[in-house]
Amino acid sequence: MCELFGLSAHRPLAGWELPLTAFRDRGGGVADNPDGWGMAWRVGSGFQLEKEAAPACRSARFAELLRTWRGDLAIAHVRKAKYPPINTPANTHPFLQDCCARRWAFAHNGLVPDVVALESASDGRVCRPEGETDSEFAFCHLLAQVTPRFGTPDWLNGLSRSSEEIARLGQFNFLLSEGEHLIAYGHDRLHYLESAVGVVLIATEPLSHHAGWTPFVPGELRIYRDGRRIQLSRIPT
């Protein structure tokens, strides 16, 4: 199944300072996720995106990116194509969408195929997927729920409730950012590694032998800004 990687830090880090090579290897090398890779990272008030519908472990483009990249907020993904089982750039995570005068990035691990019909039938759609994945439909569905509350003190709590509602449809682990926060929801398969120096890593599976990797409690939403946790919500699944 697909795997996620997220970074929130108080300063820009180079690719070699992070376990990104280990993550790249999980894209069709040491793990069965050969159907594409992508990485979105903060640049100014938006995101730069690189992705390719090819195995990460053999991608010269990904290897070069890790050699030259620096960033303080990032979301990355390696894909195992299931819904649909079609390997195209449009179906490759992360996805970007504009909402609430922000550019948002999103990547998902799991299966929530019923969200496609749910979002397609909604009268309150704020975006339309460019690809066919249940993941991108879930992304648009989340943004539709966020829109009425965004900018209010309750918007992150509302996001937690909406995440739990989608998780009831299947498996829903995700990383989301509006360019300021790294938002991570662990339904059934996600880990975090927090450091005392203002760096947090999120990954589907631990990417090093560091003893600090900790599994999410099922239904846990963790929100970070500049490498520090600012909110924690737990809704039992």
VEXDO-689250 format. One record per residue: residue number from 1; residue in three letters; x, z, y of N, C-alpha, C in turn. Coordinates in steps of 0.05 Angstrom, whole numbers. Example, Ala and Ser with C-alpha at 12.3 -4.5 7.8 and 13.67 -1.06 7.14 Angstrom:
2
(site 1,'Ala',(264,156,-114),(246,156,-90),(264,156,-66))
(site 2,'Ser',(257,142,-45),(273,143,-21),(258,157,1))
This chain:
237
(site 1,'Met',(17,0,-24),(0,0,0),(18,0,25))
(site 2,'Cys',(7,-10,47),(23,-12,72),(35,15,80))
(site 3,'Glu',(56,13,97),(69,37,106),(73,36,136))
(site 4,'Leu',(73,60,148),(75,63,177),(100,77,186))
(site 5,'Phe',(109,71,210),(131,86,223),(124,90,252))
(site 6,'Gly',(127,114,263),(123,119,291),(145,136,303))
(site 7,'Leu',(149,131,329),(169,146,344),(158,155,371))
(site 8,'Ser',(162,180,378),(158,189,405),(182,206,412))
(site 9,'Ala',(196,200,435),(220,214,442),(222,218,472))
(site 10,'His',(238,238,481),(240,244,509),(260,225,523))
(site 11,'Arg',(275,209,507),(294,190,518),(296,166,499))
(site 12,'Pro',(305,143,510),(308,120,492),(329,125,471))
(site 13,'Leu',(322,116,446),(341,118,424),(347,90,414))
(site 14,'Ala',(371,88,403),(379,62,391),(369,61,362))
(site 15,'Gly',(366,37,352),(357,33,325),(374,47,304))
(site 16,'Trp',(400,48,309),(418,61,289),(415,91,289))
(site 17,'Glu',(402,103,309),(398,132,310),(374,140,293))
(site 18,'Leu',(359,121,283),(334,126,269),(335,115,241))
(site 19,'Pro',(318,124,223),(318,114,195),(303,88,192))
(site 20,'Leu',(308,69,211),(293,44,210),(303,25,189))
(site 21,'Thr',(328,27,181),(338,11,159),(324,19,133))
(site 22,'Ala',(321,45,129),(306,54,105),(277,44,106))
(site 23,'Phe',(266,44,130),(238,34,132),(237,4,127))
(site 24,'Arg',(256,-11,137),(258,-40,131),(260,-45,101))
(site 25,'Asp',(275,-29,87),(278,-33,58),(251,-29,43))
(site 26,'Arg',(233,-14,55),(207,-9,42),(188,-33,45))
(site 27,'Gly',(197,-52,60),(181,-77,63),(189,-98,43))
(site 28,'Gly',(183,-91,17),(189,-110,-4),(214,-105,-19))
(site 29,'Gly',(229,-85,-12),(254,-78,-26),(249,-55,-46))
(site 30,'Val',(251,-31,-35),(247,-7,-53),(218,0,-56))
(site 31,'Ala',(200,-13,-42),(171,-9,-44),(157,-36,-42))
(site 32,'Asp',(133,-36,-53),(118,-61,-56),(101,-67,-31))
(site 33,'Asn',(115,-74,-9),(101,-81,16),(114,-106,27))
(site 34,'Pro',(111,-129,13),(126,-153,20),(112,-172,39))
(site 35,'Asp',(88,-165,49),(71,-185,62),(72,-184,92))
(site 36,'Gly',(94,-177,104),(97,-178,133),(107,-152,144))
(site 37,'Trp',(118,-154,168),(127,-130,183),(122,-135,212))
(site 38,'Gly',(122,-112,227),(119,-114,256),(127,-89,269))
(site 39,'Met',(134,-91,294),(142,-68,310),(133,-73,339))
(site 40,'Ala',(119,-52,351),(111,-53,379),(124,-29,392))
(site 41,'Trp',(136,-33,416),(148,-11,430),(143,-14,460))
(site 42,'Arg',(144,10,473),(137,12,501),(158,-2,518))
(site 43,'Val',(148,-19,536),(165,-31,556),(150,-30,582))
(site 44,'Gly',(159,-13,601),(144,-9,626),(117,4,620))
(site 45,'Ser',(95,-9,629),(69,2,624),(55,-11,601))
(site 46,'Gly',(69,-28,586),(57,-42,564),(74,-41,539))
(site 47,'Phe',(70,-60,521),(85,-61,496),(97,-88,492))
(site 48,'Gln',(121,-88,480),(133,-113,469),(128,-112,439))
(site 49,'Leu',(122,-136,428),(115,-138,400),(132,-159,386))
(site 50,'Glu',(142,-151,363),(156,-170,345),(143,-166,318))
(site 51,'Lys',(135,-189,305),(125,-187,278),(128,-214,264))
(site 52,'Glu',(127,-212,237),(133,-236,221),(118,-233,194))
(site 53,'Ala',(105,-254,186),(91,-253,160),(110,-259,137))
(site 54,'Ala',(130,-242,134),(151,-246,114),(161,-218,106))
(site 55,'Pro',(175,-216,83),(185,-189,75),(205,-178,94))
(site 56,'Ala',(201,-153,103),(219,-140,121),(247,-138,110))
(site 57,'Cys',(249,-132,84),(275,-126,72),(293,-150,72))
(site 58,'Arg',(282,-175,75),(299,-199,76),(299,-212,103))
(site 59,'Ser',(287,-199,123),(284,-211,149),(309,-208,166))
(site 60,'Ala',(322,-230,173),(344,-230,191),(335,-222,219))
(site 61,'Arg',(311,-230,226),(299,-223,252),(296,-193,255))
(site 62,'Phe',(286,-180,234),(283,-151,235),(310,-137,236))
(site 63,'Ala',(329,-147,221),(356,-135,220),(369,-137,248))
(site 64,'Glu',(365,-160,261),(377,-163,288),(363,-145,308))
(site 65,'Leu',(336,-142,305),(321,-124,323),(332,-96,321))
(site 66,'Leu',(336,-86,297),(346,-59,293),(374,-56,304))
(site 67,'Arg',(390,-77,305),(417,-76,316),(417,-73,346))
(site 68,'Thr',(397,-85,359),(398,-86,389),(377,-69,402))
(site 69,'Trp',(358,-59,387),(334,-45,398),(340,-17,409))
(site 70,'Arg',(327,-10,431),(326,17,441),(298,22,451))
(site 71,'Gly',(288,47,446),(261,54,455),(255,83,452))
(site 72,'Asp',(233,92,465),(225,119,464),(196,123,454))
(site 73,'Leu',(182,101,449),(155,101,438),(152,76,422))
(site 74,'Ala',(146,78,396),(145,55,379),(126,59,356))
(site 75,'Ile',(114,37,347),(98,37,323),(107,13,306))
(site 76,'Ala',(112,18,280),(121,-3,263),(105,-2,237))
(site 77,'His',(106,-25,222),(89,-28,198),(101,-48,179))
(site 78,'Val',(100,-42,153),(105,-62,133),(80,-64,116))
(site 79,'Arg',(73,-89,108),(46,-95,98),(46,-102,68))
(site 80,'Lys',(26,-91,55),(17,-99,28),(-11,-111,32))
(site 81,'Ala',(-13,-137,31),(-38,-151,38),(-60,-146,17))
(site 82,'Lys',(-82,-133,26),(-104,-128,8),(-131,-137,20))
(site 83,'Tyr',(-135,-131,46),(-161,-139,58),(-155,-152,85))
(site 84,'Pro',(-155,-179,85),(-156,-197,62),(-128,-200,50))
(site 85,'Pro',(-127,-210,25),(-101,-215,13),(-88,-241,23))
(site 86,'Ile',(-87,-243,49),(-77,-267,62),(-54,-259,81))
(site 87,'Asn',(-32,-272,78),(-7,-265,92),(-4,-284,116))
(site 88,'Thr',(-12,-276,140),(-10,-293,164),(-1,-276,187))
(site 89,'Pro',(11,-288,208),(18,-272,231),(-5,-257,244))
(site 90,'Ala',(-29,-269,244),(-52,-256,256),(-61,-231,241))
(site 91,'Asn',(-55,-230,215),(-62,-207,198),(-39,-187,196))
(site 92,'Thr',(-18,-191,210),(6,-174,208),(4,-153,230))
(site 93,'His',(8,-128,223),(8,-105,241),(36,-104,255))
(site 94,'Pro',(37,-89,278),(16,-76,293),(-1,-97,308))
(site 95,'Phe',(-24,-88,318),(-42,-104,334),(-42,-93,362))
(site 96,'Leu',(-45,-111,382),(-47,-104,410),(-75,-112,420))
(site 97,'Gln',(-87,-95,437),(-112,-101,450),(-112,-88,478))
(site 98,'Asp',(-126,-100,496),(-130,-89,523),(-156,-74,524))
(site 99,'Cys',(-155,-49,535),(-179,-33,538),(-173,-12,559))
(site 100,'Cys',(-193,-6,576),(-192,15,596),(-168,12,614))
(site 101,'Ala',(-162,-13,622),(-139,-19,639),(-112,-11,627))
(site 102,'Arg',(-111,-10,601),(-86,-4,586),(-83,-24,564))
(site 103,'Arg',(-58,-27,555),(-52,-43,531),(-47,-23,509))
(site 104,'Trp',(-61,-26,486),(-60,-8,464),(-47,-22,440))
(site 105,'Ala',(-33,-6,424),(-20,-15,399),(-31,1,376))
(site 106,'Phe',(-34,-11,353),(-46,2,330),(-35,-10,304))
(site 107,'Ala',(-31,8,284),(-25,-1,257),(-38,19,237))
(site 108,'His',(-45,8,214),(-62,23,195),(-51,21,167))
(site 109,'Asn',(-54,43,152),(-49,43,123),(-74,52,109))
(site 110,'Gly',(-83,38,89),(-107,45,74),(-127,22,73))
(site 111,'Leu',(-151,28,65),(-172,8,62),(-199,19,73))
(site 112,'Val',(-210,5,92),(-237,12,102),(-253,-14,106))
(site 113,'Pro',(-258,-29,85),(-271,-55,88),(-299,-54,100))
(site 114,'Asp',(-313,-32,97),(-340,-30,108),(-340,-29,138))
(site 115,'Val',(-317,-24,151),(-317,-23,180),(-320,-51,192))
(site 116,'Val',(-315,-72,176),(-317,-99,186),(-346,-105,194))
(site 117,'Ala',(-364,-99,176),(-393,-103,181),(-403,-85,203))
(site 118,'Leu',(-393,-60,203),(-401,-40,223),(-394,-49,251))
(site 119,'Glu',(-369,-58,254),(-360,-66,280),(-372,-93,288))
(site 120,'Ser',(-375,-111,269),(-387,-137,275),(-416,-135,285))
(site 121,'Ala',(-430,-115,276),(-458,-111,283),(-462,-94,308))
(site 122,'Ser',(-440,-84,319),(-442,-65,342),(-449,-80,367))
(site 123,'Asp',(-466,-67,384),(-472,-78,410),(-451,-70,431))
(site 124,'Gly',(-434,-51,424),(-415,-41,444),(-387,-50,440))
(site 125,'Arg',(-383,-74,430),(-356,-84,424),(-340,-88,450))
(site 126,'Val',(-315,-78,449),(-298,-81,473),(-275,-101,467))
(site 127,'Cys',(-272,-109,442),(-251,-129,436),(-259,-143,410))
(site 128,'Arg',(-247,-166,405),(-252,-181,381),(-225,-186,367))
(site 129,'Pro',(-224,-180,341),(-199,-184,326),(-190,-213,326))
(site 130,'Glu',(-164,-216,327),(-152,-243,325),(-149,-251,296))
(site 131,'Gly',(-146,-231,278),(-144,-237,249),(-168,-228,234))
(site 132,'Glu',(-164,-224,208),(-187,-219,190),(-185,-191,177))
(site 133,'Thr',(-166,-175,184),(-162,-150,169),(-183,-128,177))
(site 134,'Asp',(-189,-112,157),(-206,-88,163),(-192,-70,183))
(site 135,'Ser',(-165,-70,183),(-150,-54,201),(-155,-61,231))
(site 136,'Glu',(-155,-87,237),(-159,-95,265),(-188,-90,273))
(site 137,'Phe',(-207,-93,254),(-235,-87,261),(-238,-57,266))
(site 138,'Ala',(-223,-40,251),(-224,-11,255),(-212,-5,283))
(site 139,'Phe',(-191,-19,290),(-178,-15,316),(-198,-20,339))
(site 140,'Cys',(-212,-43,337),(-232,-49,358),(-255,-28,357))
(site 141,'His',(-262,-19,334),(-284,1,332),(-275,27,345))
(site 142,'Leu',(-250,35,341),(-240,59,354),(-240,56,384))
(site 143,'Leu',(-231,33,394),(-230,28,423),(-258,29,435))
(site 144,'Ala',(-278,19,421),(-305,20,431),(-315,49,434))
(site 145,'Gln',(-306,66,416),(-313,95,417),(-298,109,440))
(site 146,'Val',(-273,100,445),(-257,112,465),(-266,106,493))
(site 147,'Thr',(-276,81,497),(-282,71,524),(-299,89,541))
(site 148,'Pro',(-321,100,531),(-338,116,549),(-325,142,557))
(site 149,'Arg',(-305,152,542),(-293,178,548),(-266,176,560))
(site 150,'Phe',(-253,152,560),(-225,151,567),(-222,160,596))
(site 151,'Gly',(-201,176,601),(-196,187,627),(-209,214,632))
(site 152,'Thr',(-226,223,613),(-238,250,615),(-222,269,598))
(site 153,'Pro',(-225,295,602),(-210,315,586),(-217,313,556))
(site 154,'Asp',(-240,301,550),(-250,302,522),(-243,277,506))
(site 155,'Trp',(-228,258,518),(-225,232,504),(-210,235,478))
(site 156,'Leu',(-190,252,477),(-174,255,453),(-190,270,431))
(site 157,'Asn',(-207,289,439),(-225,301,419),(-245,281,408))
(site 158,'Gly',(-255,264,426),(-273,243,416),(-260,224,397))
(site 159,'Leu',(-235,218,402),(-219,200,384),(-216,213,357))
(site 160,'Ser',(-212,239,356),(-210,254,330),(-236,251,314))
(site 161,'Arg',(-258,254,327),(-284,252,313),(-289,224,303))
(site 162,'Ser',(-282,204,320),(-286,176,312),(-267,169,288))
(site 163,'Ser',(-243,180,288),(-225,174,266),(-236,185,240))
(site 164,'Glu',(-247,208,241),(-259,220,217),(-282,204,207))
(site 165,'Glu',(-298,193,225),(-321,177,217),(-312,152,202))
(site 166,'Ile',(-291,139,212),(-281,115,198),(-268,123,172))
(site 167,'Ala',(-255,145,171),(-242,154,146),(-262,158,123))
(site 168,'Arg',(-286,164,130),(-307,167,109),(-313,141,95))
(site 169,'Leu',(-304,119,106),(-309,93,94),(-288,85,74))
(site 170,'Gly',(-267,101,71),(-246,93,52),(-221,109,57))
(site 171,'Gln',(-198,95,62),(-172,107,68),(-164,99,96))
(site 172,'Phe',(-157,118,113),(-153,111,141),(-131,129,153))
(site 173,'Asn',(-106,120,149),(-83,132,162),(-74,112,184))
(site 174,'Phe',(-69,122,208),(-62,102,229),(-44,114,250))
(site 175,'Leu',(-31,96,265),(-16,103,289),(-28,86,312))
(site 176,'Leu',(-31,99,335),(-44,87,358),(-30,97,383))
(site 177,'Ser',(-28,79,403),(-17,87,429),(-28,70,451))
(site 178,'Glu',(-32,83,474),(-41,70,498),(-18,67,518))
(site 179,'Gly',(7,71,508),(30,69,525),(41,95,536))
(site 180,'Glu',(26,117,530),(36,143,538),(38,162,514))
(site 181,'His',(18,163,498),(17,181,475),(23,166,449))
(site 182,'Leu',(34,180,430),(34,170,402),(13,187,387))
(site 183,'Ile',(-7,173,377),(-30,186,364),(-28,179,334))
(site 184,'Ala',(-27,199,318),(-24,195,289),(-46,210,274))
(site 185,'Tyr',(-61,195,257),(-82,207,241),(-75,205,212))
(site 186,'Gly',(-74,227,198),(-67,228,170),(-91,234,153))
(site 187,'His',(-102,214,141),(-126,219,123),(-117,228,96))
(site 188,'Asp',(-97,214,83),(-89,222,57),(-60,216,51))
(site 189,'Arg',(-45,204,70),(-17,196,64),(-1,191,89))
(site 190,'Leu',(10,213,100),(26,210,124),(44,236,127))
(site 191,'His',(68,232,138),(87,254,142),(97,254,171))
(site 192,'Tyr',(106,278,180),(118,280,206),(144,295,204))
(site 193,'Leu',(162,289,224),(187,303,226),(192,309,256))
(site 194,'Glu',(189,334,263),(193,342,291),(220,355,295))
(site 195,'Ser',(233,349,317),(259,362,322),(257,379,347))
(site 196,'Ala',(276,397,351),(277,414,374),(288,400,399))
(site 197,'Val',(297,376,396),(309,361,418),(290,340,429))
(site 198,'Gly',(265,342,424),(246,323,436),(244,296,422))
(site 199,'Val',(245,296,396),(242,271,380),(223,277,357))
(site 200,'Val',(203,260,354),(185,263,331),(184,236,317))
(site 201,'Leu',(185,237,290),(182,213,274),(157,217,256))
(site 202,'Ile',(143,195,252),(120,194,234),(126,172,213))
(site 203,'Ala',(120,178,188),(124,157,167),(104,162,145))
(site 204,'Thr',(97,141,132),(79,144,108),(94,160,87))
(site 205,'Glu',(118,153,81),(135,169,62),(160,177,77))
(site 206,'Pro',(171,201,71),(196,210,84),(218,188,81))
(site 207,'Leu',(232,184,103),(252,162,104),(280,173,103))
(site 208,'Ser',(284,198,98),(310,210,94),(307,235,77))
(site 209,'His',(330,247,71),(330,271,54),(328,296,71))
(site 210,'His',(322,292,97),(319,315,115),(296,333,105))
(site 211,'Ala',(301,359,104),(281,377,93),(257,382,111))
(site 212,'Gly',(258,372,136),(237,378,154),(212,360,152))
(site 213,'Trp',(213,339,136),(190,322,133),(166,338,122))
(site 214,'Thr',(143,337,135),(120,353,127),(96,335,124))
(site 215,'Pro',(80,337,102),(56,321,100),(34,330,119))
(site 216,'Phe',(19,311,129),(-5,318,145),(-25,332,127))
(site 217,'Val',(-38,351,139),(-62,362,126),(-83,340,127))
(site 218,'Pro',(-98,335,105),(-118,314,106),(-138,318,129))
(site 219,'Gly',(-142,297,144),(-160,298,167),(-146,308,193))
(site 220,'Glu',(-120,308,193),(-105,318,216),(-98,296,236))
(site 221,'Leu',(-103,301,261),(-96,283,283),(-75,297,300))
(site 222,'Arg',(-51,285,302),(-29,297,317),(-23,278,340))
(site 223,'Ile',(-20,290,364),(-16,274,389),(9,283,403))
(site 224,'Tyr',(27,263,409),(53,269,420),(56,254,447))
(site 225,'Arg',(72,266,464),(80,253,489),(109,260,494))
(site 226,'Asp',(126,240,497),(154,244,503),(167,263,483))
(site 227,'Gly',(160,260,457),(173,275,436),(163,303,432))
(site 228,'Arg',(141,311,446),(130,337,443),(101,336,435))
(site 229,'Arg',(93,353,416),(65,353,408),(48,366,430))
(site 230,'Ile',(27,352,438),(9,363,459),(-18,370,448))
(site 231,'Gln',(-25,360,424),(-52,367,413),(-51,364,383))
(site 232,'Leu',(-67,381,370),(-70,380,341),(-99,386,335))
(site 233,'Ser',(-111,367,320),(-139,371,311),(-140,368,281))
(site 234,'Arg',(-157,384,269),(-160,382,240),(-189,382,233))
(site 235,'Ile',(-198,360,221),(-225,357,212),(-224,353,182))
(site 236,'Pro',(-234,371,166),(-232,368,137),(-244,342,128))
(site 237,'Thr',(-231,328,109),(-241,303,99),(-258,308,74))
